[in-house]
Amino acid sequence: MLTERDLAALRAPLSFEAELAGRHLRFESTWGLFSPREIDAGTALLLRHVEVEQNADCLDLGCGYGAIGCTLAALAPGGRTLMVDKDFVAVDFARRNAALNGLANATAQLSNGFDQIDPALRFDLIASNIPAKVGKELLTLLLHDAHARLRPGGRLYVVTVNGLREFMKRHLRDVFGNYDKLKQGPHYTVALALR
């Protein structure tokens, strides 16, 4: 049987450090969030292939505890980075991690996809590690909304499980008119579409 001390240890935030896109970052997470003890392979693959201008305004869509968003904010200190997730615990940890890394240009808020993001906001770059289980209907909405919210010349980076590779290829070509497979690993594919 677990003691109160054991339970307290389980409730304590998990802490780890990671080197992402050449930036050393610290993270706190908790049980129940995606990949709470380390950066997952899909996110790591995405961040090896993302190119960010120093003044880019970025969006981390489905941010979890903010691994992608914090990296984007570190790479684009002259821009603003918004991190959104539908999970209030994820948003809380994304905010904590932005503060932990001194990223004053990063904010986090609750939003299911784009539905709570200020309609006037436009982005130079949107990045997402899209969960495989969200359903093709939501994926379709996310791609259309991302296209509408990118500035001309803006870029959408997505990483998905390989099983969604052909779906993403078809739909990115349909919505954006283009598709570039940046990297296919054993389990994940990183794709880029330009507005």
GIBELWO-V531399 format. One record per residue. N is the residue number from 1. RES is the residue in one letter. NEAR is the number of other ideal C-beta (glycine too) atoms within 8 Angstrom. D_LAST is the distance of its C-alpha to the last C-alpha in Angstrom with 1 decimal. Layout:
n=(N,N)
res=(RES,RES)
near=(NEAR,NEAR)
d_last=(D_LAST,D_LAST)
//
This chain:
n=(1,2,3,4,5,6,7,8,9,10,11,12,13,14,15,16,17,18,19,20,21,22,23,24,25,26,27,28,29,30,31,32,33,34,35,36,37,38,39,40,41,42,43,44,45,46,47,48,49,50,51,52,53,54,55,56,57,58,59,60,61,62,63,64,65,66,67,68,69,70,71,72,73,74,75,76,77,78,79,80,81,82,83,84,85,86,87,88,89,90,91,92,93,94,95,96,97,98,99,100,101,102,103,104,105,106,107,108,109,110,111,112,113,114,115,116,117,118,119,120,121,122,123,124,125,126,127,128,129,130,131,132,133,134,135,136,137,138,139,140,141,142,143,144,145,146,147,148,149,150,151,152,153,154,155,156,157,158,159,160,161,162,163,164,165,166,167,168,169,170,171,172,173,174,175,176,177,178,179,180,181,182,183,184,185,186,187,188,189,190,191,192,193,194,195)
res=(M,L,T,E,R,D,L,A,A,L,R,A,P,L,S,F,E,A,E,L,A,G,R,H,L,R,F,E,S,T,W,G,L,F,S,P,R,E,I,D,A,G,T,A,L,L,L,R,H,V,E,V,E,Q,N,A,D,C,L,D,L,G,C,G,Y,G,A,I,G,C,T,L,A,A,L,A,P,G,G,R,T,L,M,V,D,K,D,F,V,A,V,D,F,A,R,R,N,A,A,L,N,G,L,A,N,A,T,A,Q,L,S,N,G,F,D,Q,I,D,P,A,L,R,F,D,L,I,A,S,N,I,P,A,K,V,G,K,E,L,L,T,L,L,L,H,D,A,H,A,R,L,R,P,G,G,R,L,Y,V,V,T,V,N,G,L,R,E,F,M,K,R,H,L,R,D,V,F,G,N,Y,D,K,L,K,Q,G,P,H,Y,T,V,A,L,A,L,R)
near=(2,5,6,5,6,8,9,8,7,8,5,6,8,10,7,9,8,10,7,11,10,4,9,6,14,10,15,12,12,10,6,5,13,6,10,10,6,6,9,9,8,12,13,10,13,16,12,8,11,13,5,11,9,9,6,12,12,18,14,16,13,11,16,14,14,18,16,15,17,18,14,17,15,12,11,17,8,7,13,8,17,15,18,16,13,7,8,6,9,13,15,8,16,18,11,11,16,17,8,9,11,5,11,5,10,15,9,14,10,8,11,5,10,11,6,8,12,4,4,4,9,8,13,12,17,14,15,13,13,13,7,8,4,8,6,6,6,9,14,9,9,14,13,9,10,12,12,6,12,14,8,5,7,13,13,18,15,14,14,14,9,10,6,12,12,6,9,14,11,8,11,15,10,6,10,13,4,8,11,8,10,8,9,8,8,4,7,14,14,14,16,11,14,10,11)
d_last=(55.9,53.3,54.7,53.3,52.4,50.5,48.6,47.8,46.4,44.1,42.9,42.2,38.6,37.7,36.8,35.3,33.6,30.8,29.3,25.5,23.3,26.5,27.2,30.3,29.8,32.2,31.6,33.7,33.3,35.6,36.6,34.6,31.1,29.2,30.5,32.7,34.6,32.0,28.4,27.6,26.7,23.1,22.2,24.0,22.2,18.7,19.9,21.2,17.9,15.5,15.0,15.1,15.7,19.0,17.8,14.6,14.5,14.1,14.6,16.8,16.7,20.2,21.6,25.1,27.2,24.3,24.2,20.4,20.2,23.3,22.0,18.8,21.0,23.4,20.9,19.4,22.6,21.4,18.7,19.1,18.5,18.9,20.3,20.8,23.0,25.2,28.2,30.1,31.8,28.5,27.4,30.8,30.6,27.0,28.6,31.6,29.7,27.7,31.2,32.8,30.6,30.8,27.1,27.6,23.8,23.2,23.9,24.1,24.5,25.2,22.5,22.2,18.4,17.0,20.2,21.9,19.1,19.6,17.5,17.1,15.4,11.8,10.6,9.3,9.8,10.8,13.4,15.8,18.9,18.9,22.6,23.7,25.8,23.5,23.6,21.2,21.1,19.8,17.3,16.0,15.9,14.2,11.2,11.0,11.8,9.2,6.4,8.8,9.5,6.5,7.1,5.5,5.2,5.2,6.2,7.9,11.4,13.9,17.5,19.6,23.1,23.4,24.6,21.1,19.5,19.8,18.6,15.4,15.0,15.7,13.6,10.4,11.0,12.0,9.3,6.1,8.4,8.7,10.6,12.4,15.6,16.4,19.8,22.0,25.1,28.1,26.7,23.0,19.8,16.9,13.5,10.1,6.8,3.8,0.0)
//
